[in-house]
Structure formats: structure tokens, C-alpha cells
């Protein structure tokens, strides 16, 4: 069971374990809507950056450029990163497999011999290891 995190913010105590799992909390809004909202605002900011640049409006350009990076960049990262639940399942499966072998990676004798032959072949080809 993971350790529970407790945050103190504006004299309120928020228990992170219950906040993540309660469907009625406002923090559990759909991540798709958050991503899409950031994407739409980011595209609008990018368009305003373009038009401000064409109009030579320096201050408007600077503000919209910053807004573009903050919104469109964040939306891009949210769309690219893997889903949290899938990642947690992969990590749990990997940890369970590692616990079964006590952290030792099992390699068959044939695979080990192939690795040794490959290393010997690299050393016989005249390639010397480079000093670090």
C-alpha cells in the first residue's frame, strides 16, 4: 500500500489518497477535457501570437507568446505522456516479476553463450574500449 501524502494549503488539509479516488471532487475532472481545453486555448494563443507579430504589437505579442508556451506546451505534454493507470499496472507487474526472481534477471545458457561470443567478436575486431 503506498504511503499517503498530506498537503497543507491555505490552512486546509487535503488528503491526496482520498482526493484522487473520490468521483465527486472537483479535482477529478476529466483529464480529456483538461487536455482539450488547454489545446484550444493554446491554439488561440498561437493564432493571436501570429496576428500580433504581423501587426507589430510588441506587448500583445509577448503576452500571447508566453500564453502559447504555457497552454499549448502543457497540452502537448499531457497528450504525449502515458496514461497513469496503465503505467502503474506495468510497474506493478514488473515489480511482481522482479520479486519472484529476487531481483536477478534469468538468462538461459544459450543466450549467455551468444552474449559471450558477441563480446569476444567485438574484442577480436580490433575495437578497443574508449577511455571515459
N, C-alpha and C positions, 0 to 999 in steps of 0.2 A: 504494500500500500504506500503510495507516495506521501511525502511529508506535506502537510497543509501549510499554505502561505497565508499570512495575515498582513494586510496593508492598512496603515493609518493615514487617512487623507481628510483634511478639513474636520478634524475631531470626530470622524466617523470610522468605525472599524468595519472592514469588509472582508469576509471570509472568502478566499478565492475558490476553494473547492466547491462550496455551495453556489457561488455566483456563476460558475461555469456550467453547472448542471441544471439549474432551475430554468424551466422554459418561460416563466413569466417575467424574468428580469429583463430590463431594457438593454442590458449589456449583451444579451444573447440574440441580438437582431441577426437576421440572415446575412452571412458573410457575402453571399452573392449580391445582395442589394447594396452592401457597403462597397464592394468592388465595382459594381456597375455605376454607382453614384460618383465614386472617385474618378472613374473613367470618363464619364460625361462631363464632370466639372473640369477635368484635366484637358479634355479636347476643346472645351470652350475657352479655357485659359490659353491654350496653344493658338487658337484662332485669334484671340484678342492680342496675343503677342505679335503675331504676324501683321495684323492690321495696325497696331501701334507702331511697329517698325516702319511700315510703309508710310505712315502719317508723320514720322519723325517726332512722335510724342514720347520723349525720353522717360519721364517719370511713370507714365502708364505702361510703357514697355518694361521697365524694371519690375514693377509690381506684378504684371501679368507673367513675366518670365519666372519670377520666384514662385508664383502660384502654380505655374505649369510644372515645375520641378517637384513641388510638394504634393500635388494631386496626381498628375499623370505618372510620375515616378513611383509613388506609393501604389497606385493601381496596378502598374506593371509588375511590381514585386509581389503583390497579392495574387495576381493571376499566374505567375510563374512558380511560386513556391508550392511544394506538395501539400496535400490535404493532411491536416493534423492527425485525424483518426487513423488514416492509412499508415502514416509514418509511425505512430505509436504501436500499431499492430505488428509492423515489420520489426521494430525494435524489441518488442516483447518476444516475438518468435525467435529472433536472433539470440536474445539473452537466454531463452529456454534451451536452445540448441547448444549454446556455449556452456550452460550449467550442466547439461548431460555429459559433456566431454571434459569437464573441469578446466575449460579454457584452452585445451590442447586441440589443435587442428589435426584431424586424422587424414593421413595421406597414404594411399596404397603403395606397396613396394614398387610396382611398375611405374607409378607416377614419380616416385622419388628417384628411381634409376634414370628416368627421362630427364629430370632436372639436373642430375649429376652429369649426364652426357652432354647436355646443353651448356653447362658451365665449363666443362672440360674443352668443348669445342670452341667456346669463346676465348679461352685462355691459350689454346693452341694456334688460333688465328693470328696471334701476334699483338692483339689489342691488350694494352696494359691499362690497369686502372689509373684513373687520373687522380692526382692528389687534391684534397679539398682545400 
